[in-house]
Amino acid sequence: MTTTAFKEPVRETSPAATREPRRRTGRIRRTSLPYLLLLPALLLELLVHLVPMVIGIVMSFKELTQFYIRDWGSAPWSGLGNYKVSVDFDAPVGEALLHSFFVTVGFTLLSVGLCWLIGTAAAVFMQDTFRGRGLLRALFLVPYALPVYAAVITWVFMFQHDNGLVNHVLHDQLHLTGKPSFWLIGDNSFYALLTVSVWKGWPFAFLIVTAGLQNIPRELYEAAALDGAGTWQQIRRITLPSLRPVNQVLVLVLFLWTFNDFNTPYVLFGKAAPEAADLVSVHIYQASFVTWNFGTGSAMSVLLLLFLLVVTGGYLLLTSRGRRAFDV
Amino acid sequence: MRSIRAAAVGAVTMSLALAATACGGGSSSGGGADGSPKTLTYWASNQGASIAVDKKVLQPELDKFEKQTGIKVQLEVVPWSDLLNRILTATTSGQGPDVLNIGNTWSASLQATGALLPWDAKNFAEIGGKDRFVGSALGSTGAPGKDPAAVPLYSMAYALYYNKQILADAGISKPPATWDELIADGKKIKATGKSVLGAEGANVSENIHHVFVLAQQHGAHFFTPDGKPDFTDPKVVDAVKQYVDLMAEEQVIPAGDAEYAQNQSVSDFAKGRQAMLLWQSAAANLKSQGMSEDAYGIAPVPVRSGTPGTGAQTNSMVAGINIAVFKSSHHLDGATKFVKFMTGDDEQKILNAAYSTIPPVRTAQGDAAFSTPSNAVLKNTLATSAAALPQVAAESQFETAVGTAVKELFADAAAGRTVTTDSVKAKLEKAQQQMPAA
């Protein structure tokens, strides 16, 4: 934007030799200006993201336990020791990390899939104008707008064994279960976590898909209707392909958020999550904060970062290639 | 052209400012704390039934301190679930309160970080000398042979609280003195439709306190004499299994207690739904929940056989709260004055009476208020049959690792899965792996 705003000065037919240097500085100034303007953002990015990341990577090679947290520099180097402990899948620590990783992958796939499905379905249904549409749309966005802690703690009350709402409905009213179930401990905790995560996440999918739908020309639907396409065919042949670029970003963002989600499991289960719902973010928190071993925690974080980089890179490569083929 | 230059200058200035603040961040905020030397910050632990209760108890005393010394104390009551994290974060950043309460079992761990002011002879002299404090309380202030990292503030011991009416209804004339008696009484109590014994199955610290005492009763210790973790010792496994079996096998602890972590078991007891509770200094807590003092009795925690004493007859940990000074505080002088105030005879009497704890200060302990029958049980337990949790640097990791293992075992029991010696051992083995190699 900035470069186009300033037009090239009109070139003189016979440039005077004395003018040369001035023009060069002018050019330097012109080419360097965008970089200069980017500098604050770049520095902020360095400060907020890269520096802590690099420190984290350095920490992962140190034996940073309680004896050294007051003065990080004095912690002894441990080489690849922390990584070895983390990926030794035959020993309990590595095994637990691997288990936690699989739980997280399963949880993320289910949560993202459900968020997308519910969000898209709701957005498609809300496409046509009807009385009360604005109100419904606003209502749908409430979970997304609520503060996470307050919302999740409400779920905690609802999931309680003895006097929670969920057991009251499922057991006392509908008699679906033989005895009241535990939702916050044991195996059911996975479903409790999934429920809250989807409840919290789908409004975002709804919002993005709704915005994406505005860009599809109405004429396409009219033409399709004239050609005899039903609603389902319209969705399959027009809506979904047109939403492709939107979905590509939406799914990636949902995936990264869900995979890294810390607040939901932490508020639901506290610092020691049940094994069935032991998400990797809480697991790493437990490995570093609860046992005061920040070195191992950092090593696990770096492994997580590498995994997410690989997945994101692979995903972008795959989808953009598919998209190019689609565009042609 | 001028506007370009202005933009460029602006960008460079902003970048420089950013770089400057990034470098100077630590020192400038440190200076801010120094700017108000008449104020101390104090993190209190949650001793009363709620944080509001604590504020009500402490604020008048802090006002008194301000009147005496002119130093204002800013109080923050930190819930137990956050306290250790907050201390840890403060240690790492060097930005903490001036004075803080710590669970006395954390003393050795926090001592190892070097974040707390060591109480050497000189510092002790400023608060009236080490001799003012009871020996058992001083035993939980840091690793042996080192200057204590904190000063005892409130002392507590576990006792068996029982609902007189429920026991009478079940035809039980006296509270159980052994675990076998407790299980036998449990059957009678269950027949009346009440639950037997409360537990905080998802609270890692509560779990640790109980399995530690049971391990003592089995003649086992979680650490070898030279301080190495030894969680898979068959006697330790037996002790942990005995505790979890109170739910899994004997069913005297209701399955619902497996998810309790916010003192719900105290409420169950106070509301008369449950016959017994193993708790430390619960009187004030029960009173605030509306249970009258005549409704319940206090007895020593059961042992395996015989009567409470030392060694295998241990029936409580030395529980308590210590008060410590953050070494990086800019007002060490004021902070020491505040500790002197809080451990003074008058304040000790007022505060320990309010929290129904026992003063660790000798002169205050003699006060008539602490010689009531209920306090006699606690005082006696502390004096004769309580043991201090391991004073090793890795104590807080031990609490979280083993406490979590017990929480998971309770979850298994609640879900109806069988708890076997092997499953207990596997969990403890995992916990031991999480311990730092010392």
Contacts between the chains, C-beta under 8 A, distances in Angstrom:
chain1	res1	chain2	res2	distance
A	6	B	4	7.3
A	29	B	4	7.4
A	29	B	8	7.9
A	33	B	4	6.3
A	33	B	7	7.6
A	33	B	8	6.2
A	36	B	8	5.1
A	36	B	11	5.0
A	36	B	12	6.8
A	37	B	7	6.4
A	37	B	8	7.5
A	37	B	11	5.1
A	39	B	11	5.5
A	39	B	12	7.1
A	39	B	14	8.0
A	39	B	15	4.7
A	40	B	11	5.7
A	40	B	14	4.4
A	40	B	15	5.2
A	40	B	18	6.4
A	43	B	15	5.2
A	43	B	18	4.9
A	43	B	19	6.6
A	44	B	18	6.4
A	47	B	18	6.7
A	47	B	22	5.4
A	65	B	436	5.2
A	66	B	109	6.4
A	66	B	112	5.7
A	66	B	113	5.1
A	66	B	393	7.0
A	66	B	396	7.9
A	66	B	436	7.9
A	67	B	112	5.5
A	67	B	113	6.9
A	67	B	393	7.2
A	69	B	88	7.3
A	69	B	91	5.7
A	69	B	92	4.9
A	69	B	113	5.9
A	70	B	91	5.9
A	70	B	92	7.4
A	70	B	94	7.5
A	70	B	113	5.7
A	70	B	114	5.2
A	70	B	115	5.9
A	72	B	92	8.0
A	91	B	433	6.3
A	92	B	429	6.5
A	92	B	430	4.1
A	92	B	433	4.3
A	92	B	434	7.7
A	93	B	433	5.4
A	93	B	434	6.6
A	96	B	430	6.9
A	160	B	259	7.2
A	161	B	255	7.9
A	161	B	256	4.9
A	161	B	259	5.7
A	162	B	256	4.8
A	182	B	255	8.0
A	182	B	258	7.0
A	182	B	259	6.3
A	182	B	411	7.3
A	182	B	414	5.7
A	182	B	415	6.3
A	184	B	202	8.0
A	184	B	259	5.1
A	185	B	202	6.7
A	185	B	258	5.7
A	185	B	259	5.0
A	185	B	407	7.9
A	185	B	410	7.7
A	185	B	411	3.9
A	185	B	414	6.4
A	185	B	415	7.6
A	186	B	411	4.9
A	186	B	412	7.5
A	186	B	414	6.7
A	186	B	415	4.1
A	187	B	415	6.9
A	270	B	81	6.9
A	270	B	202	7.1
A	270	B	261	6.5
A	271	B	81	7.8
A	271	B	400	7.6
A	272	B	202	7.8
A	272	B	204	6.4
A	272	B	400	7.5
A	272	B	403	7.8
A	272	B	404	4.1
A	272	B	407	5.8
A	272	B	408	7.8
A	274	B	408	7.2
A	274	B	411	6.0
A	275	B	408	6.7
A	286	B	400	8.0
A	286	B	404	8.0
A	287	B	434	7.7
A	289	B	85	6.2
A	289	B	88	6.8
A	290	B	397	7.9
A	290	B	400	4.6
A	290	B	404	7.9
A	291	B	397	4.8
A	291	B	400	6.3
A	291	B	401	6.4
A	291	B	434	5.2
A	291	B	435	7.6
A	291	B	436	7.5
A	292	B	88	6.9
A	292	B	109	7.9
A	292	B	396	7.0
A	292	B	397	6.0
A	292	B	436	7.7
A	293	B	397	7.9
A	293	B	436	6.0
